[in-house]
Amino acid sequence: MEHPGFFQRGAPIPLQRIADAVGAELHQASDGLTEIDDLRALGDASATHLTFCTGPRHAEALIATKARACLIKQSDLSLVPAGVVPIITDVPHRAFAMAIGLLYPSTLQPEASSAQAIAGSQLVHPTAEIDDSAIIEPGAIIGREAKIGAGTTIAAGAVIGYRVFIGANCFVGPGASITHALVGDRVTLHAGCRVGQDGFGYVMSSEGHFKIPQIGRVIIGDRVDLGANSTVDRGFLTDTKIGEGTKIDNLVQIGHNVVIGRHCIIISQTGIAGSAQLGDFVILGAQSGVVEHVRVGDGALIAGMAHVKDDVPSGARMGGTPARPFNEWAREIAAVRRLGKKRGPSNS
């Protein structure tokens, strides 16, 4: 059965109401009664959806979009294909964030787990579905409509949020919190980890920083380990994903919309920025980093304290800041060391 989602969507909204609410203008006033019932990125939108485009670098995706309407700047109007209703605004990203709040009003305030006391020691909502073989330790909170699979242990003080699904034979450590997430089988989420909180998304302007509601999820595959006090943000529109068999050390930050492949190794104090993608069997050394929207190919190895700012091909070995091929980086280090050992002219 398809998961029902984590956010309640409101009724369809006419484009005129959206335009008025976000400070935009319809290119054709006659389109004002056209309704949309959801919001999607350019490549995911269909005939009843609103999308947005921030500039010509997204022209290819805009031409191919199946969205009903698009928030766009006046200067980019010529990029809009036939059949897509343009909604003109100087700030399409901010306007889209405001529109999310119209269709998903519950995103504007974090939702409580709505647990209630049962048998004095457990806080389990009566609508939660918990397999008889699961273990819920004292002080753990299981939220409304959550599902816990066979043989899974939820340790003391852990919080499982609204509609979270956790598969079989998992372990959720003490003090961990899991919201807006679907978790596979045989997954270990260590003490204090945080999964599913909203991503760090803001539209910046001279008027301040406007919060972008995050309506995606976190999808965690089978046999994933997530280390103590590590964090995985839920997606903006698409899901944050961690592939099966991936092992993540303590104190790792994974941003919204990140996609991590299968059997990756991510070592302590590493940060992966929003919308970055890692292939399968990637290794990120301790205190390394990957900037937003970068792709790291299958089997790549990123040395500790290296920082990736450009796409990395499959099988590459990278080091340094900014990261470059390992042999090149090693030669640079050796050359600097030799320079440091050279003696300058004597002052005596």
Short mmCIF file of the C-alpha atoms (twelve columns), coordinates in Angstrom:
data_MODEL
# 
_entry.id   MODEL 
# 
loop_
_atom_site.group_PDB 
_atom_site.id 
_atom_site.type_symbol 
_atom_site.label_atom_id 
_atom_site.label_alt_id 
_atom_site.label_comp_id 
_atom_site.label_asym_id 
_atom_site.label_seq_id 
_atom_site.Cartn_x 
_atom_site.Cartn_y 
_atom_site.Cartn_z 
_atom_site.pdbx_PDB_model_num 
ATOM 1   C CA . MET A 1   0.000  0.000  0.000   1 
ATOM 2   C CA . GLU A 2   1.275  3.456  -0.887  1 
ATOM 3   C CA . HIS A 3   2.346  5.581  2.068   1 
ATOM 4   C CA . PRO A 4   -0.233 8.344  2.683   1 
ATOM 5   C CA . GLY A 5   2.384  11.057 3.147   1 
ATOM 6   C CA . PHE A 6   3.231  13.286 6.087   1 
ATOM 7   C CA . PHE A 7   1.424  16.512 5.214   1 
ATOM 8   C CA . GLN A 8   -2.244 17.270 4.719   1 
ATOM 9   C CA . ARG A 9   -2.767 18.985 1.367   1 
ATOM 10  C CA . GLY A 10  -5.486 21.584 1.128   1 
ATOM 11  C CA . ALA A 11  -8.153 21.902 -1.555  1 
ATOM 12  C CA . PRO A 12  -7.208 22.913 -5.129  1 
ATOM 13  C CA . ILE A 13  -6.475 26.639 -5.441  1 
ATOM 14  C CA . PRO A 14  -7.153 28.939 -8.418  1 
ATOM 15  C CA . LEU A 15  -4.108 30.612 -9.911  1 
ATOM 16  C CA . GLN A 16  -5.474 34.094 -9.242  1 
ATOM 17  C CA . ARG A 17  -5.550 33.394 -5.507  1 
ATOM 18  C CA . ILE A 18  -1.966 32.121 -5.636  1 
ATOM 19  C CA . ALA A 19  -0.798 35.134 -7.620  1 
ATOM 20  C CA . ASP A 20  -2.459 37.524 -5.184  1 
ATOM 21  C CA . ALA A 21  -1.026 35.735 -2.146  1 
ATOM 22  C CA . VAL A 22  2.581  35.686 -3.406  1 
ATOM 23  C CA . GLY A 23  2.613  39.154 -4.991  1 
ATOM 24  C CA . ALA A 24  2.753  37.938 -8.595  1 
ATOM 25  C CA . GLU A 25  0.745  38.655 -11.762 1 
ATOM 26  C CA . LEU A 26  -0.841 36.314 -14.245 1 
ATOM 27  C CA . HIS A 27  0.428  36.824 -17.778 1 
ATOM 28  C CA . GLN A 28  -3.166 36.341 -18.963 1 
ATOM 29  C CA . ALA A 29  -5.942 37.361 -16.561 1 
ATOM 30  C CA . SER A 30  -8.233 34.769 -18.188 1 
ATOM 31  C CA . ASP A 31  -6.145 32.017 -16.544 1 
ATOM 32  C CA . GLY A 32  -7.115 33.162 -13.057 1 
ATOM 33  C CA . LEU A 33  -9.780 30.475 -12.537 1 
ATOM 34  C CA . THR A 34  -7.427 27.626 -13.492 1 
ATOM 35  C CA . GLU A 35  -6.831 25.447 -10.435 1 
ATOM 36  C CA . ILE A 36  -3.739 23.604 -9.275  1 
ATOM 37  C CA . ASP A 37  -3.761 20.905 -6.620  1 
ATOM 38  C CA . ASP A 38  -0.061 20.426 -5.883  1 
ATOM 39  C CA . LEU A 39  3.470  21.751 -6.419  1 
ATOM 40  C CA . ARG A 40  6.458  20.046 -8.020  1 
ATOM 41  C CA . ALA A 41  9.902  20.731 -9.428  1 
ATOM 42  C CA . LEU A 42  10.091 21.308 -13.181 1 
ATOM 43  C CA . GLY A 43  10.964 17.722 -14.052 1 
ATOM 44  C CA . ASP A 44  8.378  16.129 -11.743 1 
ATOM 45  C CA . ALA A 45  5.354  18.338 -12.422 1 
ATOM 46  C CA . SER A 46  2.225  17.181 -14.233 1 
ATOM 47  C CA . ALA A 47  -0.945 18.763 -15.599 1 
ATOM 48  C CA . THR A 48  -2.420 19.962 -12.287 1 
ATOM 49  C CA . HIS A 49  0.801  21.212 -10.696 1 
ATOM 50  C CA . LEU A 50  2.514  24.542 -10.094 1 
ATOM 51  C CA . THR A 51  6.268  24.795 -10.617 1 
ATOM 52  C CA . PHE A 52  8.899  27.545 -10.782 1 
ATOM 53  C CA . CYS A 53  11.938 28.514 -12.840 1 
ATOM 54  C CA . THR A 54  14.713 30.818 -11.643 1 
ATOM 55  C CA . GLY A 55  16.492 31.484 -14.913 1 
ATOM 56  C CA . PRO A 56  17.772 30.417 -18.351 1 
ATOM 57  C CA . ARG A 57  20.062 27.714 -16.907 1 
ATOM 58  C CA . HIS A 58  16.883 25.693 -16.323 1 
ATOM 59  C CA . ALA A 59  15.528 26.340 -19.840 1 
ATOM 60  C CA . GLU A 60  15.826 22.706 -20.952 1 
ATOM 61  C CA . ALA A 61  13.839 21.443 -17.972 1 
ATOM 62  C CA . LEU A 62  11.258 24.216 -18.451 1 
ATOM 63  C CA . ILE A 63  10.709 23.330 -22.095 1 
ATOM 64  C CA . ALA A 64  10.088 19.698 -21.108 1 
ATOM 65  C CA . THR A 65  7.889  20.368 -18.079 1 
ATOM 66  C CA . LYS A 66  4.295  19.119 -17.992 1 
ATOM 67  C CA . ALA A 67  3.275  21.605 -15.285 1 
ATOM 68  C CA . ARG A 68  0.054  23.586 -15.589 1 
ATOM 69  C CA . ALA A 69  1.625  26.848 -14.388 1 
ATOM 70  C CA . CYS A 70  5.068  28.256 -13.696 1 
ATOM 71  C CA . LEU A 71  6.314  31.124 -11.540 1 
ATOM 72  C CA . ILE A 72  8.892  32.959 -13.639 1 
ATOM 73  C CA . LYS A 73  10.567 36.329 -14.157 1 
ATOM 74  C CA . GLN A 74  9.327  38.662 -16.881 1 
ATOM 75  C CA . SER A 75  12.747 38.514 -18.537 1 
ATOM 76  C CA . ASP A 76  12.442 34.714 -18.912 1 
ATOM 77  C CA . LEU A 77  8.883  34.706 -20.231 1 
ATOM 78  C CA . SER A 78  9.931  33.598 -23.720 1 
ATOM 79  C CA . LEU A 79  11.220 30.308 -22.255 1 
ATOM 80  C CA . VAL A 80  7.757  29.166 -21.143 1 
ATOM 81  C CA . PRO A 81  6.356  26.493 -23.495 1 
ATOM 82  C CA . ALA A 82  2.832  26.484 -24.855 1 
ATOM 83  C CA . GLY A 83  0.287  25.023 -22.466 1 
ATOM 84  C CA . VAL A 84  2.066  26.301 -19.339 1 
ATOM 85  C CA . VAL A 85  0.529  29.349 -17.657 1 
ATOM 86  C CA . PRO A 86  3.188  31.953 -16.767 1 
ATOM 87  C CA . ILE A 87  2.864  33.714 -13.427 1 
ATOM 88  C CA . ILE A 88  5.167  36.719 -13.411 1 
ATOM 89  C CA . THR A 89  7.258  37.565 -10.365 1 
ATOM 90  C CA . ASP A 90  10.688 39.060 -9.687  1 
ATOM 91  C CA . VAL A 91  11.338 36.350 -7.069  1 
ATOM 92  C CA . PRO A 92  10.041 32.991 -8.351  1 
ATOM 93  C CA . HIS A 93  11.818 30.912 -5.712  1 
ATOM 94  C CA . ARG A 94  10.385 32.959 -2.835  1 
ATOM 95  C CA . ALA A 95  6.930  33.025 -4.450  1 
ATOM 96  C CA . PHE A 96  6.992  29.242 -4.811  1 
ATOM 97  C CA . ALA A 97  7.924  28.857 -1.136  1 
ATOM 98  C CA . MET A 98  4.963  31.048 -0.211  1 
ATOM 99  C CA . ALA A 99  2.683  28.950 -2.428  1 
ATOM 100 C CA . ILE A 100 3.718  25.792 -0.597  1 
ATOM 101 C CA . GLY A 101 2.330  27.333 2.570   1 
ATOM 102 C CA . LEU A 102 -1.014 27.853 0.824   1 
ATOM 103 C CA . LEU A 103 -1.420 24.239 -0.249  1 
ATOM 104 C CA . TYR A 104 0.304  22.696 2.768   1 
ATOM 105 C CA . PRO A 105 -0.554 24.949 5.721   1 
ATOM 106 C CA . SER A 106 0.627  22.316 8.230   1 
ATOM 107 C CA . THR A 107 4.228  22.790 7.048   1 
ATOM 108 C CA . LEU A 108 4.384  26.207 8.669   1 
ATOM 109 C CA . GLN A 109 4.544  24.689 12.163  1 
ATOM 110 C CA . PRO A 110 6.192  21.386 13.216  1 
ATOM 111 C CA . GLU A 111 3.563  18.781 14.100  1 
ATOM 112 C CA . ALA A 112 3.631  17.071 17.481  1 
ATOM 113 C CA . SER A 113 3.699  13.287 17.600  1 
ATOM 114 C CA . SER A 114 0.355  13.295 19.442  1 
ATOM 115 C CA . ALA A 115 1.330  10.401 21.694  1 
ATOM 116 C CA . GLN A 116 -0.575 9.495  24.820  1 
ATOM 117 C CA . ALA A 117 0.311  7.468  27.888  1 
ATOM 118 C CA . ILE A 118 -0.422 3.750  27.920  1 
ATOM 119 C CA . ALA A 119 0.294  1.455  30.877  1 
ATOM 120 C CA . GLY A 120 2.083  4.264  32.662  1 
ATOM 121 C CA . SER A 121 5.554  3.699  31.221  1 
ATOM 122 C CA . GLN A 122 5.037  3.927  27.461  1 
ATOM 123 C CA . LEU A 123 3.871  6.827  25.297  1 
ATOM 124 C CA . VAL A 124 2.241  5.204  22.310  1 
ATOM 125 C CA . HIS A 125 -0.566 6.662  20.225  1 
ATOM 126 C CA . PRO A 126 -3.510 4.254  19.894  1 
ATOM 127 C CA . THR A 127 -3.411 4.507  16.081  1 
ATOM 128 C CA . ALA A 128 0.211  3.293  15.916  1 
ATOM 129 C CA . GLU A 129 0.722  -0.212 14.491  1 
ATOM 130 C CA . ILE A 130 3.409  -2.082 16.411  1 
ATOM 131 C CA . ASP A 131 4.292  -5.703 15.721  1 
ATOM 132 C CA . ASP A 132 3.879  -7.962 18.738  1 
ATOM 133 C CA . SER A 133 7.562  -8.906 18.623  1 
ATOM 134 C CA . ALA A 134 8.797  -5.273 18.656  1 
ATOM 135 C CA . ILE A 135 10.286 -3.858 21.860  1 
ATOM 136 C CA . ILE A 136 9.297  -0.371 22.979  1 
ATOM 137 C CA . GLU A 137 11.475 0.640  25.934  1 
ATOM 138 C CA . PRO A 138 10.197 2.891  28.754  1 
ATOM 139 C CA . GLY A 139 10.013 6.560  27.805  1 
ATOM 140 C CA . ALA A 140 9.948  5.972  24.043  1 
ATOM 141 C CA . ILE A 141 7.269  7.930  22.162  1 
ATOM 142 C CA . ILE A 142 5.450  6.419  19.189  1 
ATOM 143 C CA . GLY A 143 3.390  8.950  17.278  1 
ATOM 144 C CA . ARG A 144 0.089  8.853  15.484  1 
ATOM 145 C CA . GLU A 145 -0.231 6.293  12.647  1 
ATOM 146 C CA . ALA A 146 3.389  5.183  12.987  1 
ATOM 147 C CA . LYS A 147 4.259  1.592  12.025  1 
ATOM 148 C CA . ILE A 148 6.960  -0.492 13.733  1 
ATOM 149 C CA . GLY A 149 8.006  -3.814 12.197  1 
ATOM 150 C CA . ALA A 150 8.736  -7.235 13.648  1 
ATOM 151 C CA . GLY A 151 11.748 -7.566 15.948  1 
ATOM 152 C CA . THR A 152 12.488 -3.837 15.988  1 
ATOM 153 C CA . THR A 153 13.648 -2.141 19.197  1 
ATOM 154 C CA . ILE A 154 12.827 1.481  19.999  1 
ATOM 155 C CA . ALA A 155 15.147 2.462  22.859  1 
ATOM 156 C CA . ALA A 156 14.362 4.631  25.856  1 
ATOM 157 C CA . GLY A 157 13.673 8.271  25.084  1 
ATOM 158 C CA . ALA A 158 13.451 7.815  21.311  1 
ATOM 159 C CA . VAL A 159 10.701 9.672  19.433  1 
ATOM 160 C CA . ILE A 160 8.996  8.157  16.387  1 
ATOM 161 C CA . GLY A 161 6.850  10.763 14.656  1 
ATOM 162 C CA . TYR A 162 3.572  10.897 12.788  1 
ATOM 163 C CA . ARG A 163 3.190  8.238  10.067  1 
ATOM 164 C CA . VAL A 164 6.828  7.170  10.267  1 
ATOM 165 C CA . PHE A 165 7.385  3.621  8.973   1 
ATOM 166 C CA . ILE A 166 10.187 1.505  10.451  1 
ATOM 167 C CA . GLY A 167 10.762 -1.974 9.070   1 
ATOM 168 C CA . ALA A 168 11.750 -5.271 10.673  1 
ATOM 169 C CA . ASN A 169 14.707 -5.989 12.964  1 
ATOM 170 C CA . CYS A 170 15.750 -2.354 13.276  1 
ATOM 171 C CA . PHE A 171 17.270 -0.595 16.272  1 
ATOM 172 C CA . VAL A 172 16.505 3.040  17.112  1 
ATOM 173 C CA . GLY A 173 18.891 4.228  19.821  1 
ATOM 174 C CA . PRO A 174 18.238 6.192  23.005  1 
ATOM 175 C CA . GLY A 175 17.165 9.778  22.452  1 
ATOM 176 C CA . ALA A 176 16.957 9.465  18.664  1 
ATOM 177 C CA . SER A 177 14.149 11.249 16.792  1 
ATOM 178 C CA . ILE A 178 12.664 10.044 13.513  1 
ATOM 179 C CA . THR A 179 10.082 12.105 11.628  1 
ATOM 180 C CA . HIS A 180 8.868  12.244 8.000   1 
ATOM 181 C CA . ALA A 181 10.798 9.048  7.231   1 
ATOM 182 C CA . LEU A 182 10.362 5.569  5.756   1 
ATOM 183 C CA . VAL A 183 13.002 3.193  7.129   1 
ATOM 184 C CA . GLY A 184 13.809 -0.235 5.694   1 
ATOM 185 C CA . ASP A 185 14.728 -3.501 7.424   1 
ATOM 186 C CA . ARG A 186 17.751 -4.207 9.647   1 
ATOM 187 C CA . VAL A 187 18.569 -0.516 9.991   1 
ATOM 188 C CA . THR A 188 20.509 0.806  12.996  1 
ATOM 189 C CA . LEU A 189 19.941 4.405  14.031  1 
ATOM 190 C CA . HIS A 190 22.299 5.138  16.904  1 
ATOM 191 C CA . ALA A 191 21.769 7.268  19.997  1 
ATOM 192 C CA . GLY A 192 20.828 10.891 19.441  1 
ATOM 193 C CA . CYS A 193 20.560 10.765 15.660  1 
ATOM 194 C CA . ARG A 194 18.004 13.072 14.015  1 
ATOM 195 C CA . VAL A 195 16.153 12.016 10.885  1 
ATOM 196 C CA . GLY A 196 13.500 13.935 8.978   1 
ATOM 197 C CA . GLN A 197 13.701 17.453 10.374  1 
ATOM 198 C CA . ASP A 198 13.141 20.153 7.771   1 
ATOM 199 C CA . GLY A 199 16.031 21.075 5.521   1 
ATOM 200 C CA . PHE A 200 17.920 24.343 5.831   1 
ATOM 201 C CA . GLY A 201 16.133 26.202 3.045   1 
ATOM 202 C CA . TYR A 202 15.642 29.984 2.893   1 
ATOM 203 C CA . VAL A 203 15.122 32.550 0.174   1 
ATOM 204 C CA . MET A 204 17.386 35.457 1.067   1 
ATOM 205 C CA . SER A 205 16.501 39.062 0.320   1 
ATOM 206 C CA . SER A 206 16.953 42.578 1.671   1 
ATOM 207 C CA . GLU A 207 13.703 42.047 3.591   1 
ATOM 208 C CA . GLY A 208 15.096 39.068 5.491   1 
ATOM 209 C CA . HIS A 209 15.227 35.327 5.018   1 
ATOM 210 C CA . PHE A 210 11.986 33.597 3.993   1 
ATOM 211 C CA . LYS A 211 11.631 30.009 5.184   1 
ATOM 212 C CA . ILE A 212 10.934 27.473 2.413   1 
ATOM 213 C CA . PRO A 213 8.561  24.736 3.645   1 
ATOM 214 C CA . GLN A 214 10.080 21.288 3.195   1 
ATOM 215 C CA . ILE A 215 7.466  18.736 2.093   1 
ATOM 216 C CA . GLY A 216 9.737  15.850 1.067   1 
ATOM 217 C CA . ARG A 217 10.657 12.763 3.079   1 
ATOM 218 C CA . VAL A 218 13.673 10.717 4.110   1 
ATOM 219 C CA . ILE A 219 13.906 7.234  2.569   1 
ATOM 220 C CA . ILE A 220 16.426 4.875  4.234   1 
ATOM 221 C CA . GLY A 221 17.195 1.541  2.596   1 
ATOM 222 C CA . ASP A 222 17.835 -1.826 4.213   1 
ATOM 223 C CA . ARG A 223 20.917 -2.482 6.383   1 
ATOM 224 C CA . VAL A 224 21.867 1.174  6.755   1 
ATOM 225 C CA . ASP A 225 23.746 2.316  9.882   1 
ATOM 226 C CA . LEU A 226 23.454 5.948  11.002  1 
ATOM 227 C CA . GLY A 227 25.913 7.047  13.686  1 
ATOM 228 C CA . ALA A 228 25.259 8.813  16.961  1 
ATOM 229 C CA . ASN A 229 24.253 12.478 16.717  1 
ATOM 230 C CA . SER A 230 24.190 12.403 12.921  1 
ATOM 231 C CA . THR A 231 21.416 14.248 11.076  1 
ATOM 232 C CA . VAL A 232 19.487 13.616 7.876   1 
ATOM 233 C CA . ASP A 233 17.221 16.457 6.677   1 
ATOM 234 C CA . ARG A 234 14.049 15.670 4.777   1 
ATOM 235 C CA . GLY A 235 13.696 16.870 1.200   1 
ATOM 236 C CA . PHE A 236 12.296 20.133 -0.127  1 
ATOM 237 C CA . LEU A 237 10.070 18.686 -2.875  1 
ATOM 238 C CA . THR A 238 11.859 15.425 -3.626  1 
ATOM 239 C CA . ASP A 239 13.059 12.897 -1.039  1 
ATOM 240 C CA . THR A 240 16.384 12.613 0.725   1 
ATOM 241 C CA . LYS A 241 17.552 9.023  0.076   1 
ATOM 242 C CA . ILE A 242 20.148 6.715  1.622   1 
ATOM 243 C CA . GLY A 243 20.810 3.512  -0.307  1 
ATOM 244 C CA . GLU A 244 20.938 0.032  1.143   1 
ATOM 245 C CA . GLY A 245 24.042 -1.074 3.032   1 
ATOM 246 C CA . THR A 246 25.442 2.429  3.477   1 
ATOM 247 C CA . LYS A 247 27.312 3.040  6.743   1 
ATOM 248 C CA . ILE A 248 27.422 6.518  8.245   1 
ATOM 249 C CA . ASP A 249 29.643 7.449  11.193  1 
ATOM 250 C CA . ASN A 250 28.878 9.777  14.116  1 
ATOM 251 C CA . LEU A 251 28.379 13.524 13.682  1 
ATOM 252 C CA . VAL A 252 27.616 13.531 9.961   1 
ATOM 253 C CA . GLN A 253 25.272 16.128 8.394   1 
ATOM 254 C CA . ILE A 254 23.225 15.129 5.336   1 
ATOM 255 C CA . GLY A 255 21.285 18.003 3.781   1 
ATOM 256 C CA . HIS A 256 17.894 18.065 2.071   1 
ATOM 257 C CA . ASN A 257 17.393 16.292 -1.277  1 
ATOM 258 C CA . VAL A 258 20.728 14.484 -0.961  1 
ATOM 259 C CA . VAL A 259 20.806 11.095 -2.698  1 
ATOM 260 C CA . ILE A 260 23.345 8.572  -1.395  1 
ATOM 261 C CA . GLY A 261 23.851 5.318  -3.244  1 
ATOM 262 C CA . ARG A 262 24.339 1.765  -2.000  1 
ATOM 263 C CA . HIS A 263 27.140 0.598  0.294   1 
ATOM 264 C CA . CYS A 264 28.776 3.976  0.778   1 
ATOM 265 C CA . ILE A 265 31.050 4.771  3.737   1 
ATOM 266 C CA . ILE A 266 30.764 8.267  5.238   1 
ATOM 267 C CA . ILE A 267 33.124 8.975  8.113   1 
ATOM 268 C CA . SER A 268 32.734 11.283 11.107  1 
ATOM 269 C CA . GLN A 269 32.195 15.053 10.867  1 
ATOM 270 C CA . THR A 270 31.499 14.988 7.151   1 
ATOM 271 C CA . GLY A 271 28.923 17.378 5.645   1 
ATOM 272 C CA . ILE A 272 26.946 16.801 2.452   1 
ATOM 273 C CA . ALA A 273 25.092 19.879 1.203   1 
ATOM 274 C CA . GLY A 274 21.609 19.948 -0.299  1 
ATOM 275 C CA . SER A 275 20.883 18.111 -3.573  1 
ATOM 276 C CA . ALA A 276 24.335 16.518 -3.800  1 
ATOM 277 C CA . GLN A 277 24.375 12.975 -5.198  1 
ATOM 278 C CA . LEU A 278 26.691 10.109 -4.334  1 
ATOM 279 C CA . GLY A 279 26.901 6.958  -6.423  1 
ATOM 280 C CA . ASP A 280 27.390 3.435  -5.079  1 
ATOM 281 C CA . PHE A 281 30.414 2.415  -2.967  1 
ATOM 282 C CA . VAL A 282 31.609 5.992  -2.458  1 
ATOM 283 C CA . ILE A 283 33.915 6.659  0.525   1 
ATOM 284 C CA . LEU A 284 34.057 10.083 2.190   1 
ATOM 285 C CA . GLY A 285 36.908 10.487 4.686   1 
ATOM 286 C CA . ALA A 286 36.573 12.211 8.048   1 
ATOM 287 C CA . GLN A 287 35.790 15.948 8.005   1 
ATOM 288 C CA . SER A 288 35.301 15.961 4.250   1 
ATOM 289 C CA . GLY A 289 32.568 17.925 2.516   1 
ATOM 290 C CA . VAL A 290 30.495 17.968 -0.660  1 
ATOM 291 C CA . VAL A 291 28.868 21.192 -1.879  1 
ATOM 292 C CA . GLU A 292 25.311 21.443 -3.164  1 
ATOM 293 C CA . HIS A 293 24.247 19.891 -6.500  1 
ATOM 294 C CA . VAL A 294 27.574 18.075 -6.999  1 
ATOM 295 C CA . ARG A 295 27.648 14.466 -8.267  1 
ATOM 296 C CA . VAL A 296 30.230 11.992 -6.966  1 
ATOM 297 C CA . GLY A 297 30.557 8.919  -9.176  1 
ATOM 298 C CA . ASP A 298 30.486 5.243  -8.213  1 
ATOM 299 C CA . GLY A 299 33.487 3.992  -6.246  1 
ATOM 300 C CA . ALA A 300 35.056 7.423  -5.776  1 
ATOM 301 C CA . LEU A 301 37.230 7.988  -2.708  1 
ATOM 302 C CA . ILE A 302 37.383 11.429 -1.097  1 
ATOM 303 C CA . ALA A 303 40.255 11.816 1.374   1 
ATOM 304 C CA . GLY A 304 39.745 13.125 4.886   1 
ATOM 305 C CA . MET A 305 39.389 16.929 5.124   1 
ATOM 306 C CA . ALA A 306 38.924 17.179 1.339   1 
ATOM 307 C CA . HIS A 307 36.118 19.360 0.004   1 
ATOM 308 C CA . VAL A 308 34.403 18.586 -3.287  1 
ATOM 309 C CA . LYS A 309 33.110 21.552 -5.297  1 
ATOM 310 C CA . ASP A 310 32.856 19.973 -8.764  1 
ATOM 311 C CA . ASP A 311 31.518 16.690 -10.115 1 
ATOM 312 C CA . VAL A 312 33.786 13.690 -9.450  1 
ATOM 313 C CA . PRO A 313 34.041 10.861 -12.016 1 
ATOM 314 C CA . SER A 314 33.520 7.230  -11.052 1 
ATOM 315 C CA . GLY A 315 36.547 5.589  -9.433  1 
ATOM 316 C CA . ALA A 316 38.399 8.868  -8.855  1 
ATOM 317 C CA . ARG A 317 40.689 9.417  -5.863  1 
ATOM 318 C CA . MET A 318 40.501 12.993 -4.613  1 
ATOM 319 C CA . GLY A 319 42.148 15.034 -1.872  1 
ATOM 320 C CA . GLY A 320 42.705 18.616 -0.719  1 
ATOM 321 C CA . THR A 321 40.630 21.788 -0.700  1 
ATOM 322 C CA . PRO A 322 39.233 22.227 -3.251  1 
ATOM 323 C CA . ALA A 323 39.430 18.497 -3.996  1 
ATOM 324 C CA . ARG A 324 41.565 17.463 -6.964  1 
ATOM 325 C CA . PRO A 325 43.050 14.138 -8.135  1 
ATOM 326 C CA . PHE A 326 44.954 12.490 -5.316  1 
ATOM 327 C CA . ASN A 327 48.313 12.266 -7.112  1 
ATOM 328 C CA . GLU A 328 48.174 15.961 -8.041  1 
ATOM 329 C CA . TRP A 329 47.312 16.898 -4.468  1 
ATOM 330 C CA . ALA A 330 50.130 14.710 -3.072  1 
ATOM 331 C CA . ARG A 331 52.687 16.330 -5.425  1 
ATOM 332 C CA . GLU A 332 51.558 19.780 -4.278  1 
ATOM 333 C CA . ILE A 333 51.962 18.791 -0.623  1 
ATOM 334 C CA . ALA A 334 55.417 17.394 -1.325  1 
ATOM 335 C CA . ALA A 335 56.461 20.546 -3.230  1 
ATOM 336 C CA . VAL A 336 55.328 22.803 -0.398  1 
ATOM 337 C CA . ARG A 337 57.211 20.651 2.099   1 
ATOM 338 C CA . ARG A 338 60.399 20.954 0.032   1 
ATOM 339 C CA . LEU A 339 59.972 24.738 -0.142  1 
ATOM 340 C CA . GLY A 340 59.598 24.874 3.619   1 
ATOM 341 C CA . LYS A 341 62.896 23.067 4.088   1 
ATOM 342 C CA . LYS A 342 64.917 25.393 1.838   1 
ATOM 343 C CA . ARG A 343 67.173 27.771 3.729   1 
ATOM 344 C CA . GLY A 344 67.079 31.448 2.877   1 
ATOM 345 C CA . PRO A 345 70.142 33.707 2.606   1 
ATOM 346 C CA . SER A 346 72.112 34.024 5.812   1 
ATOM 347 C CA . ASN A 347 71.775 37.305 7.750   1 
ATOM 348 C CA . SER A 348 75.131 36.847 9.466   1 
# 
